[in-house]
Amino acid sequence: MSTELLDLTRSIAVEAGELAARRRREGVEVAATKSSIVDVVTAADSEVEELIRRRIAEARPQDAILGEEGGASGGTSGVTWVVDPIDGTVNYLYGIPHYAVSVAVVEGDADPLVWQALAGAVFNPANGELYTAARGGGAHLGGTAIRIADAVPLEQALVATGFAYDATMRGVQGAVAARLLPLVRDIRRNGTASLDLAYVAAGRLNAFYERTLNPWDHAAGALVAAEAGAVVKGLGVDRPSREFLITGHPDVVGPLEALLVELGV
């Protein structure tokens, strides 16, 4: 079933990404805000998710769907699609070519603490990069297998992170990042969690951590990273959640997690 699901996940992500890119070329603007004034939604976010939902319903009408814009819809198969139509909406809004369509299929409840990821695709239509993974089948960038970077000491680690929409939480996260910066090679804040996870998988980053991620932000990317050899976990626990996610080579994640705790993450 994973091969079938992977093929469908890949085709849906690419079609949805092509629509997102087309709307970006035509011009986009803020349609609404959500949790805060900087948590924006464009009309393209909703249109792309509607397309994804239609394609899933056509191919697998018994499956459930959890999407960033449309919320949860029930199913009877025990399989749930976890969808972010445009991850990195602020980048998308500003014309920064670092955003992605993230489509994952999981077995069980739509909760990263308990689900089993089956297949996932992260597609950046701005540069055509497609990251995919199926459980037990490895991770790929296009048709090429990818693996995480070898372990390095923290002072040589390139680490990515992200910031919440809530102003108070952003202040806390910024302070932690400022204390971390002198202790690692450098920090990247790219603005698209699914691609940060994919970059860890491809060896472009040594580690990535973030708080307040939603399930659709990391469902596909976490599987890609794990299948490329990364550990993907929460703070002091095996599974990531909204509270915390960290990923990278096991020998990098261990000391980085301990350091982040010291720094007040």
ABEGO torsion letter per residue (X at the ends): XAAAAAAAAAAAAAAAAAAAAAAAAAEBBBABBBABAABBBBAAAAAAAAAAAAAAAAABAABBBBBAAAEBBBBAAGBBBBBBABBGAAAAAAGBBBBBBBBBBBBEBBBAAABBBABBBBBBAAAGBBBBBBBGAEBBBEABBBBBBBBBBAAABBBBBBBBABAAAAAAAAAAAAAAAAABABBBBAGBAAAAAAAAAAGABABBBBBGBBAAAAAAAAAAAAAAGBBBBBBGBABBBAABBBBEBAAAAAAAAAAAAAAGX
